[in-house]
Amino acid sequence: MNVIPVRWSAAAAMGLVGAIGAMAFLWPFFASAEFVRSHGNDTPWLFAGILALLTLVCLAELTSGRLDAKTIAVLGVTAAAGGAMRVLSAGTAGLEPMFFIIIVAGRVLGPGVGFVGGALALLTGALLTGGVGPWLPFQMIGAGAIGLGAGLLPGRPGARSERWVLAGYALTSGVTFGLFMNLWFWPFLGANAPTGMGFVPGASLTENLGHYAVFYVATSLAWDLPRGVLNAILVTVAGPALLRVFRRAARRAAFGSEVTFTSSPGERGSPANEDDVVATAADHGTLAR
């Protein structure tokens, strides 16, 4: 299904990124109060770790022979297009059409390229819009996960149902992205959190989950739903055309094809042996005279 399959080395690297990302998002529901006090300012280390692990994914693909110049070019185009779409909206009212590009690229090119392309697109958009901050590593993980999930979606490429499957995924992932993104700052609201919505260090899992659910519905759902709806509409309207463009480019690029050089005996410009070389040189000499 995917143009660029994922090798085991890249899959292991992405699994490591996913494990670290899960801990970075979900630690408030399992950490003790002492952990919160001692590790509340570790986000810069997380950012450095995510960039290092993304580099590890790229190196894993490079050493396996999958990440050639064509794949790097596709990653660059995906990151640039996603970053440009983010510049156009800058997340106004939750409207972020960049995820439309990430979803289509992940669907066509596979989960590995979808993951790295999604993370790089978010990083590119952040650099272009000045959106670099402690939230950036969390956004990169979230965008990469959306591209990864698009590459793992079931269904036959080109089927009539593909558009609707991608549209449903765009709607769901747009809301889920915001659901997880709030977790980067929610534990640190402290007294600023509304009553019954704040993080309580050391409280039970059920209590903190209940507080966060109320906080999300009250403060973020109205912001995240437009993101999902917009990307679902874009997938429905423009998705089939963009899928064809990506697939046509992928066919012409011939990802994964091995390049071999052969010469046929007697072919002009490709003599097969020394006698052919001499004969060819004699012919040229005769023409020169």
GULUM-66547 format. One record per residue (C-alpha): x, y, z; residue in three letters. Coordinates in steps of 0.2 Angstrom, whole numbers, plus 5000, padded with zeros to 4 digits. Example, Ala and Ser with C-alpha at 12.3 -4.5 7.8 and 13.67 -1.06 7.14 Angstrom:
% residues 2
506249785039ALA
506849955036SER
% end
This chain:
% residues 289
500050005000MET
501450125005ASN
502650194992VAL
504050195005ILE
503950055018PRO
504650065035VAL
506149965040ARG
506349885057TRP
507650015062SER
506550165058ALA
505050075066ALA
506150045082ALA
506650235082ALA
504850285080MET
504250175094GLY
505550255105LEU
504850425100VAL
503150365103GLY
503550295121ALA
504350465126ILE
502950565119GLY
501650465128ALA
502650495144MET
502750675140ALA
500950695138PHE
500150575151LEU
501350595166TRP
500150715175PRO
498950565178PHE
500250455185PHE
501550565193ALA
501750605212SER
501750775219ALA
503650765222GLU
503950725203PHE
502950875198VAL
503950995209ARG
505650925203SER
505350905185HIS
504151045180GLY
505451135169ASN
506050985159ASP
505251045142THR
506951105134PRO
507650935137TRP
506150855129LEU
506350965114PHE
508150915112ALA
507750735114GLY
506350745101ILE
507550825088LEU
508850695092ALA
507650555090LEU
506950625073LEU
508750625067THR
508850445073LEU
507350405062VAL
508150485047CYS
509850405050LEU
508950235052ALA
508050255035GLU
509650325027LEU
510750175032THR
509450055026SER
509450135009GLY
507650205010ARG
508050385012LEU
508850434996ASP
508850604987ALA
507050584981LYS
506350544998THR
507250695006ILE
506550804992ALA
504750734996VAL
505050775015LEU
505650945011GLY
504150985000VAL
502950915013THR
503751015027ALA
503751175016ALA
501951155011ALA
501351115028GLY
502351255035GLY
501651375022ALA
499851325026MET
500251355045ARG
500851535040VAL
499151565031LEU
498151525047SER
499351535062ALA
498051425071GLY
496751565071THR
495151495079ALA
495951325079GLY
495951325060LEU
497551235054GLU
497451175036PRO
499251105037MET
498550945044PHE
497750915027PHE
499450905019ILE
500150795032ILE
498750665031ILE
498750655012VAL
500650635012ALA
500650505026GLY
499250405017ARG
500250395000VAL
502050395006LEU
501850285021GLY
501950305040PRO
503850335041GLY
503750485029VAL
502150535037GLY
502850545054PHE
504450635050VAL
503550745037GLY
502250795050GLY
503550835063ALA
504650935051LEU
503051035044ALA
502651085062LEU
504351135065LEU
504451235049THR
502851325053GLY
503451365070ALA
505051445063LEU
504151545050LEU
502751615062THR
503851635078GLY
502951495087GLY
504451425095VAL
504151385114GLY
503951255126PRO
502451185117TRP
503451155101LEU
504050975105PRO
502250925110PHE
501650995094GLN
502950905084MET
502550735092ILE
500650765089GLY
500850815070ALA
502050665068GLY
500750545075ALA
499450615064ILE
500550575048GLY
500950405055LEU
499150365058GLY
498750415041ALA
500050295034GLY
499250155044LEU
497450175039LEU
496650025031PRO
495850015015GLY
496349994996ARG
497150154989PRO
496050234976GLY
494450154982ALA
492850254983ARG
492850245002SER
494650315004GLU
494050495003ARG
492750465017TRP
493950365028VAL
495250505027LEU
493950635030ALA
493350545046GLY
495150525051TYR
495450715048ALA
494050755059LEU
494550645073THR
496350685073SER
495950875073GLY
495050855089VAL
496250725097THR
497750845093PHE
496950975104GLY
496450855117LEU
498250805120PHE
499050975117MET
498251045132ASN
499250925143LEU
500851025140TRP
500251165151PHE
498751105161TRP
499751035175PRO
500551205178PHE
498951315179LEU
498951295198GLY
497751425206ALA
497351495188ASN
496351345184ALA
494451355186PRO
493751265201THR
493551085198GLY
494651085182MET
496451095189GLY
497750975191PHE
497950905208VAL
499750835211PRO
499650665219GLY
497750645217ALA
497050485210SER
496950445191LEU
495050455191THR
495050625200GLU
496250705188ASN
495450635173LEU
493850705178GLY
494550875181HIS
495450875164TYR
493850815155ALA
492850965162VAL
494351085158PHE
494451025140TYR
492551035136VAL
492451205144ALA
493951285137THR
494651195121SER
493251085112LEU
492551245103ALA
494351285097TRP
494751105092ASP
493151055083LEU
493351185069PRO
495151115066ARG
494450945063GLY
492951005053VAL
494051115041LEU
495250975038ASN
493850845035ALA
493150975022ILE
494750995013LEU
495050805012VAL
493350785005THR
493450924992VAL
495250924987ALA
495950764994GLY
495650654979PRO
496550774967ALA
498050794979LEU
498150604982LEU
498250584963ARG
499650714962VAL
500650624976PHE
500350454968ARG
500850514951ARG
502450594958ALA
502850434968ALA
502650334952ARG
503850444942ARG
505050454956ALA
505050254957ALA
505450254975PHE
506350094980GLY
506850044963SER
508649994961GLU
509650084948VAL
510749974937THR
511950014922PHE
512149894908THR
512849904891SER
512349804876SER
513649744863PRO
513749834847GLY
512749984854GLU
513350154848ARG
514250244862GLY
514350084872SER
515649964865PRO
515649794874ALA
517449744872ASN
519149804866GLU
518849754847ASP
517249864847ASP
518250014855VAL
519649994841VAL
518249984827ALA
517350134834THR
518950234835ALA
519350184817ALA
517650234811ASP
517950404819HIS
519650414811GLY
518950384794THR
517550514796LEU
518850634802ALA
519850604786ARG
% end
